Amino acid sequence: MQAQPMKFLIAVMVVTLAQGGKILIKPFGQCWGSHLLNLEFLAGFLVDKGHEVYFIAPSRYAGPYNPYAKNFKNKVHLIKYTTPEFEMEHSFQSCDTSDSIDNIRKESPTKQLHYRMSHEFSHCKALFMSTGSLKRIKNLKADLVITDSLAVCGSILATYLDIPYVTVDMVPGSHRSVWDLPHTPYLPSVDMPFSDQMTLMERVQNSVSQYFLQPIQNYIFRGYFLNPFRELLEYCNLTDVTLTDLVNHGAAYRIYNTDFSIEYPSPLLPNMAFIGGFFNTGSRPLEKEVTLFLQDVEEKEGLVIVSMGSRTRYDIQWGNLFAKALAQLPCKVIWRHIPDTNDLDDFPSEHGKNTMIVKWLPQRELLSNPKTKLFVTHAGAGSMFEAVYHGLDHSFNC
């Protein structure tokens, strides 16, 4: 595994000389959420730069779901995988439904993580058992694998193909939990509620977390949540590779969707880079209904945008309560609302005349509008960077 950086350098040189290379992109197994949308955008971007991109996804994938992923439909090659047993066992995990995922989100964080890693293992096993897809991947002789940092399968696939891989981490602050990174007393641990201005006792607690608690958490994560992947390592005859190599040391390069404008100063390794805001480019024309609503917005009063991400759903009681609160504002509001039912037209009945409720929100276009004064969001990475880019006040509802 120590030769990976050199392999990555050679791969980059080959790609540069050939004015483009073959790149495999392996998203996280679950076919939903902002992680997938960002990798779709990245695939389209790489095509624009002259690369030949292959997107590995389950058979039920019907993307792209990212409306800003230009060139994806026409120029990105899809490699789909499935087995009959997998299709029957996980038929509820289609890319266009989220009922099962919403139920999982009501569980404890530990159960959520166990579910997600189990699901990732099921997807990974399906990929390696899908002989046709795997043969096609091998015959491509790709130069590089780009994978979500959560997608252990992408790391295993790259190691199996004996090519370097790059991980993309979508969560701001996650670089502080990298095992190879030297920890410092002034840098707050990701699981501690401290800023960089700590008292002596807070620094002691922070150091205990960094040097003792996090290693224990990493040990439990590798020993319990990642344990099923050992079966795949044996199946691929990768007996000289450990899960520690794959998770902590294996990536030739690590990309993080964050930026020092929202991070504390911290050391970085030579193979780490911040690309915060990269996924927030592009724009689309506003729908006629939204355009007409904006015409009635007084610039002095302003506009409030409310969006809690692509997966947040509201039950009727909570939705009506939130709608009543928005109705009391002295300004116009555009609220992206997804009911917690199968009927997407089941909008809150008690919303005010100042509130426009939509199923899909043209967020980037509205945040750039000079009439927008406040953005209420769930603190997703994309929302944060869009708000920072446009210089908007924003309220996080975590």
C-alpha positions as CSV (number, residue, x, y, z in Angstrom):
1,M,0.0,0.0,0.0
2,Q,3.0,2.4,0.4
3,A,3.4,2.4,-3.3
4,Q,0.0,4.0,-3.8
5,P,1.2,7.7,-4.0
6,M,3.8,6.8,-6.7
7,K,1.0,4.9,-8.6
8,F,-1.2,7.9,-8.4
9,L,1.6,10.2,-9.7
10,I,2.2,7.8,-12.6
11,A,-1.5,7.7,-13.4
12,V,-1.7,11.5,-13.4
13,M,1.3,11.7,-15.8
14,V,-0.3,9.1,-18.1
15,V,-3.6,11.0,-18.0
16,T,-1.8,14.3,-18.8
17,L,0.2,12.9,-21.7
18,A,-2.9,11.3,-23.2
19,Q,-5.1,14.4,-22.6
20,G,-7.6,12.4,-20.8
21,G,-7.8,9.1,-18.9
22,K,-10.3,6.4,-17.9
23,I,-11.8,7.1,-14.5
24,L,-14.2,4.9,-12.5
25,I,-16.5,6.6,-10.1
26,K,-18.0,4.4,-7.3
27,P,-20.6,6.2,-5.1
28,F,-21.8,5.0,-1.7
29,G,-24.1,1.9,-2.1
30,Q,-27.2,3.8,-1.1
31,C,-28.7,5.4,-4.1
32,W,-29.9,8.6,-2.6
33,G,-28.8,11.9,-1.0
34,S,-26.4,14.7,-1.6
35,H,-23.4,12.4,-1.7
36,L,-24.7,10.8,-4.9
37,L,-25.6,14.2,-6.4
38,N,-22.1,15.6,-5.8
39,L,-20.4,12.6,-7.5
40,E,-22.8,13.0,-10.5
41,F,-21.7,16.6,-10.8
42,L,-18.0,15.5,-10.5
43,A,-18.5,13.0,-13.3
44,G,-19.9,15.6,-15.6
45,F,-17.0,18.0,-14.7
46,L,-14.4,15.3,-15.5
47,V,-16.0,14.6,-18.9
48,D,-15.7,18.4,-19.7
49,K,-12.0,18.1,-19.0
50,G,-11.6,15.3,-21.6
51,H,-11.7,12.2,-19.4
52,E,-13.6,9.0,-20.1
53,V,-15.8,8.5,-17.1
54,Y,-17.6,5.3,-16.0
55,F,-20.2,5.6,-13.2
56,I,-20.8,2.3,-11.3
57,A,-24.3,2.1,-9.9
58,P,-27.0,-0.5,-9.0
59,S,-29.5,-1.6,-11.7
60,R,-32.3,0.5,-10.2
61,Y,-30.3,3.7,-10.7
62,A,-32.2,6.0,-13.0
63,G,-30.0,9.1,-12.7
64,P,-28.7,11.6,-13.0
65,Y,-30.7,13.2,-10.2
66,N,-28.5,16.3,-10.1
67,P,-30.0,18.9,-12.5
68,Y,-26.6,20.6,-12.7
69,A,-24.6,17.5,-13.8
70,K,-24.2,18.6,-17.4
71,N,-23.0,16.1,-20.0
72,F,-23.8,13.2,-17.6
73,K,-26.7,11.7,-19.6
74,N,-24.9,11.9,-22.9
75,K,-21.2,11.3,-22.2
76,V,-20.9,9.5,-18.8
77,H,-20.9,5.7,-19.3
78,L,-23.0,3.7,-16.8
79,I,-21.9,0.3,-15.5
80,K,-24.8,-1.3,-13.6
81,Y,-24.7,-4.4,-11.4
82,T,-27.2,-6.7,-9.8
83,T,-27.9,-10.4,-9.0
84,P,-31.4,-12.0,-8.7
85,E,-30.9,-12.7,-4.9
86,F,-29.8,-9.1,-4.3
87,E,-32.7,-7.6,-6.4
88,M,-35.3,-9.6,-4.4
89,E,-33.8,-9.0,-1.0
90,H,-33.3,-5.3,-1.4
91,S,-36.1,-4.4,-3.8
92,F,-37.3,-1.7,-1.5
93,Q,-34.1,0.2,-2.0
94,S,-35.0,1.7,-5.3
95,C,-33.4,5.1,-6.2
96,D,-36.7,6.9,-6.5
97,T,-38.2,5.9,-3.1
98,S,-37.1,6.7,0.4
99,D,-39.7,5.2,2.8
100,S,-37.2,2.7,4.2
101,I,-34.5,5.3,4.6
102,D,-36.9,7.6,6.4
103,N,-37.7,4.8,8.8
104,I,-34.0,4.1,9.4
105,R,-33.4,7.8,10.2
106,K,-35.7,7.4,13.2
107,E,-33.3,4.9,14.7
108,S,-30.2,5.6,16.9
109,P,-27.0,6.8,15.2
110,T,-25.4,3.4,15.9
111,K,-28.2,1.5,14.2
112,Q,-28.2,4.0,11.3
113,L,-24.5,3.4,10.8
114,H,-24.9,-0.4,11.1
115,Y,-27.7,-0.2,8.5
116,R,-25.7,1.9,6.1
117,M,-22.5,-0.2,6.2
118,S,-24.6,-3.4,5.9
119,H,-26.2,-1.9,2.9
120,E,-22.8,-0.9,1.4
121,F,-21.6,-4.5,2.0
122,S,-24.7,-5.9,0.2
123,H,-24.0,-3.6,-2.8
124,C,-20.3,-4.4,-2.9
125,K,-21.0,-8.1,-2.8
126,A,-23.5,-7.7,-5.6
127,L,-20.9,-5.9,-7.7
128,F,-18.3,-8.6,-7.2
129,M,-20.8,-11.4,-7.8
130,S,-22.0,-9.7,-11.0
131,T,-19.4,-11.3,-13.3
132,G,-20.5,-9.5,-16.4
133,S,-20.1,-6.0,-14.9
134,L,-16.9,-6.9,-13.1
135,K,-15.4,-8.3,-16.3
136,R,-16.3,-5.1,-18.2
137,I,-14.6,-3.0,-15.4
138,K,-11.4,-5.1,-15.6
139,N,-11.3,-4.9,-19.4
140,L,-11.5,-1.1,-19.3
141,K,-8.0,-0.9,-17.8
142,A,-8.9,2.3,-16.0
143,D,-6.3,4.7,-14.6
144,L,-8.1,5.8,-11.4
145,V,-11.0,5.1,-9.1
146,I,-12.8,8.0,-7.4
147,T,-15.1,7.0,-4.6
148,D,-17.1,8.4,-1.7
149,S,-15.1,8.2,1.5
150,L,-17.9,6.1,3.0
151,A,-17.8,3.6,0.1
152,V,-15.4,1.0,1.3
153,C,-16.3,-0.9,-1.8
154,G,-14.6,1.7,-4.0
155,S,-11.4,1.2,-2.1
156,I,-11.6,-2.6,-2.4
157,L,-12.4,-2.3,-6.1
158,A,-9.4,-0.1,-6.7
159,T,-7.1,-2.4,-4.8
160,Y,-8.5,-5.4,-6.7
161,L,-7.8,-3.7,-10.0
162,D,-4.3,-2.6,-8.7
163,I,-4.9,1.1,-9.5
164,P,-4.8,4.2,-7.2
165,Y,-8.0,5.7,-5.8
166,V,-9.1,9.1,-4.6
167,T,-11.7,9.5,-1.8
168,V,-14.2,12.4,-1.7
169,D,-15.5,13.3,1.7
170,M,-18.7,15.4,1.7
171,V,-18.8,16.3,5.4
172,P,-17.1,19.5,6.6
173,G,-14.7,18.9,9.6
174,S,-14.2,15.2,8.8
175,H,-10.5,15.8,7.9
176,R,-9.9,16.4,11.7
177,S,-10.6,12.7,12.3
178,V,-8.0,11.4,9.8
179,W,-5.8,8.9,11.7
180,D,-2.6,10.0,9.9
181,L,-3.1,13.6,10.7
182,P,-1.1,14.9,13.7
183,H,-3.5,16.1,16.4
184,T,-3.0,19.4,18.1
185,P,-4.3,20.7,21.4
186,Y,-5.7,23.9,19.8
187,L,-7.8,22.0,17.2
188,P,-11.2,20.9,18.6
189,S,-12.1,17.3,18.1
190,V,-15.0,16.6,15.9
191,D,-17.0,15.0,18.7
192,M,-16.4,17.8,21.3
193,P,-18.6,21.0,21.6
194,F,-15.6,23.3,21.7
195,S,-14.3,26.1,19.6
196,D,-10.6,26.9,19.1
197,Q,-10.8,29.2,22.1
198,M,-10.6,26.6,24.9
199,T,-9.8,26.8,28.6
200,L,-7.2,24.5,30.1
201,M,-9.7,21.9,31.3
202,E,-11.4,21.9,27.8
203,R,-8.0,21.3,26.2
204,V,-7.5,18.4,28.6
205,Q,-10.9,17.0,27.6
206,N,-10.1,17.6,23.9
207,S,-6.8,15.8,24.2
208,V,-8.4,12.8,25.9
209,S,-10.9,12.6,23.1
210,Q,-8.2,12.8,20.4
211,Y,-5.7,10.4,21.8
212,F,-7.9,7.9,23.6
213,L,-11.6,8.0,22.6
214,Q,-11.2,8.4,18.9
215,P,-8.7,5.4,18.6
216,I,-11.2,3.3,20.5
217,Q,-14.0,4.5,18.2
218,N,-11.9,3.6,15.1
219,Y,-11.1,0.2,16.5
220,I,-14.8,-0.5,17.1
221,F,-15.7,0.8,13.7
222,R,-13.2,-1.5,11.9
223,G,-13.9,-4.5,14.1
224,Y,-17.7,-4.3,14.1
225,F,-19.1,-2.2,11.2
226,L,-16.4,-3.1,8.7
227,N,-16.0,-6.8,9.7
228,P,-18.2,-8.2,6.8
229,F,-15.9,-6.6,4.3
230,R,-13.1,-9.1,5.3
231,E,-15.1,-11.7,3.4
232,L,-14.8,-9.7,0.2
233,L,-11.0,-9.2,0.7
234,E,-10.7,-13.0,1.0
235,Y,-13.0,-13.5,-2.1
236,C,-10.8,-11.1,-4.1
237,N,-7.6,-12.8,-2.8
238,L,-6.4,-9.6,-1.2
239,T,-5.1,-11.4,1.9
240,D,-2.2,-9.0,2.3
241,V,-4.5,-6.0,2.6
242,T,-6.1,-5.0,5.9
243,L,-9.2,-2.8,6.5
244,T,-7.0,-0.4,8.3
245,D,-5.0,0.1,5.1
246,L,-8.1,0.7,3.1
247,V,-9.8,3.1,5.5
248,N,-6.9,5.0,7.0
249,H,-3.9,4.8,4.6
250,G,-4.9,3.4,1.2
251,A,-6.1,6.5,-0.6
252,A,-3.6,8.1,-2.9
253,Y,-5.4,11.4,-2.5
254,R,-8.1,12.7,-0.3
255,I,-10.6,15.4,-1.3
256,Y,-12.8,17.2,1.2
257,N,-15.9,19.3,0.5
258,T,-14.9,22.0,2.9
259,D,-12.9,25.2,3.1
260,F,-10.8,27.1,5.6
261,S,-13.4,29.9,5.4
262,I,-15.7,27.7,7.7
263,E,-12.9,25.6,9.3
264,Y,-10.4,26.1,12.1
265,P,-6.8,26.5,11.1
266,S,-5.3,23.0,11.0
267,P,-2.4,21.0,9.5
268,L,-3.0,19.0,6.4
269,L,-1.2,16.1,4.9
270,P,0.4,16.4,1.4
271,N,-2.3,14.2,-0.1
272,M,-5.2,16.2,1.3
273,A,-7.0,19.0,-0.5
274,F,-10.1,21.2,0.2
275,I,-12.6,21.8,-2.6
276,G,-15.4,23.4,-0.7
277,G,-17.9,25.1,-3.0
278,F,-16.8,23.2,-6.0
279,F,-20.2,21.4,-6.3
280,N,-22.2,24.7,-6.1
281,T,-21.7,26.0,-9.6
282,G,-24.2,26.2,-12.3
283,S,-27.7,27.7,-12.6
284,R,-31.1,27.0,-14.2
285,P,-34.0,29.2,-15.3
286,L,-36.6,29.8,-12.6
287,E,-40.1,28.3,-13.1
288,K,-42.8,30.8,-14.1
289,E,-44.7,30.3,-10.9
290,V,-41.6,31.2,-8.8
291,T,-40.8,34.2,-11.0
292,L,-44.3,35.6,-10.5
293,F,-44.0,35.1,-6.8
294,L,-40.7,37.0,-6.7
295,Q,-42.3,40.0,-8.5
296,D,-44.6,40.6,-5.5
297,V,-41.6,40.6,-3.1
298,E,-40.8,44.0,-1.7
299,E,-37.0,44.4,-1.6
300,K,-37.2,46.2,1.7
301,E,-39.1,43.4,3.4
302,G,-37.1,40.7,1.6
303,L,-37.5,37.0,1.0
304,V,-36.8,34.1,3.3
305,I,-35.8,30.7,1.8
306,V,-36.5,27.5,3.9
307,S,-35.0,24.2,2.7
308,M,-34.0,21.2,4.9
309,G,-32.3,19.1,2.3
310,S,-33.3,16.5,-0.1
311,R,-34.4,13.8,2.4
312,T,-36.1,15.7,5.2
313,R,-39.8,15.0,5.5
314,Y,-42.5,16.6,7.7
315,D,-45.5,14.9,9.3
316,I,-48.8,16.7,9.1
317,Q,-48.7,18.0,12.7
318,W,-45.1,19.3,12.5
319,G,-45.7,20.7,9.0
320,N,-48.7,22.8,10.2
321,L,-46.9,24.0,13.2
322,F,-44.0,25.2,11.1
323,A,-46.4,26.7,8.5
324,K,-48.1,28.8,11.3
325,A,-44.7,30.1,12.4
326,L,-43.8,31.1,8.8
327,A,-47.2,32.8,8.4
328,Q,-46.3,35.3,11.2
329,L,-43.2,36.6,9.3
330,P,-43.6,40.1,7.8
331,C,-42.0,39.0,4.6
332,K,-42.5,36.5,1.8
333,V,-41.3,32.9,2.2
334,I,-40.5,30.1,-0.2
335,W,-40.5,26.8,1.6
336,R,-39.4,23.4,0.1
337,H,-41.7,20.9,1.7
338,I,-41.9,17.1,1.4
339,P,-44.7,15.6,3.3
340,D,-44.1,12.4,5.4
341,T,-46.7,10.5,3.3
342,N,-46.9,9.0,-0.1
343,D,-49.2,11.9,-1.2
344,L,-46.8,14.7,-2.2
345,D,-49.8,17.1,-2.5
346,D,-50.5,16.8,1.2
347,F,-49.2,20.2,2.0
348,P,-49.9,22.0,5.4
349,S,-53.4,23.5,5.3
350,E,-52.6,26.3,7.7
351,H,-49.8,28.1,5.7
352,G,-50.1,31.8,5.3
353,K,-50.6,33.9,2.2
354,N,-47.0,35.0,2.5
355,T,-45.7,31.5,2.0
356,M,-45.2,29.6,-1.2
357,I,-44.7,25.9,-0.8
358,V,-42.9,23.9,-3.5
359,K,-41.8,20.3,-4.0
360,W,-38.5,21.3,-5.5
361,L,-36.5,24.5,-4.7
362,P,-34.2,26.3,-7.2
363,Q,-31.9,27.0,-4.3
364,R,-28.9,28.4,-6.0
365,E,-30.9,30.7,-8.2
366,L,-32.9,32.0,-5.2
367,L,-29.9,32.5,-2.9
368,S,-28.3,34.7,-5.6
369,N,-31.4,36.9,-5.8
370,P,-30.8,40.3,-4.2
371,K,-34.3,40.1,-2.6
372,T,-33.3,37.1,-0.5
373,K,-32.4,38.1,3.1
374,L,-32.3,34.9,5.1
375,F,-31.8,31.2,4.5
376,V,-33.1,28.6,6.9
377,T,-31.4,25.3,6.3
378,H,-30.5,21.9,7.8
379,A,-26.7,22.7,7.8
380,G,-25.8,20.5,4.8
381,A,-22.4,21.2,3.2
382,G,-23.9,22.4,0.0
383,S,-26.3,24.8,1.7
384,M,-23.6,26.2,3.9
385,F,-21.3,26.9,1.0
386,E,-24.0,28.4,-1.2
387,A,-25.0,30.7,1.7
388,V,-21.4,31.8,2.3
389,Y,-20.8,32.3,-1.4
390,H,-23.7,34.7,-1.7
391,G,-23.0,36.4,1.6
392,L,-26.4,35.5,3.1
393,D,-27.4,35.3,6.8
394,H,-28.4,31.8,7.5
395,S,-30.0,29.9,10.3
396,F,-29.1,26.2,10.9
397,N,-31.8,23.9,12.1
398,C,-29.9,20.7,12.9
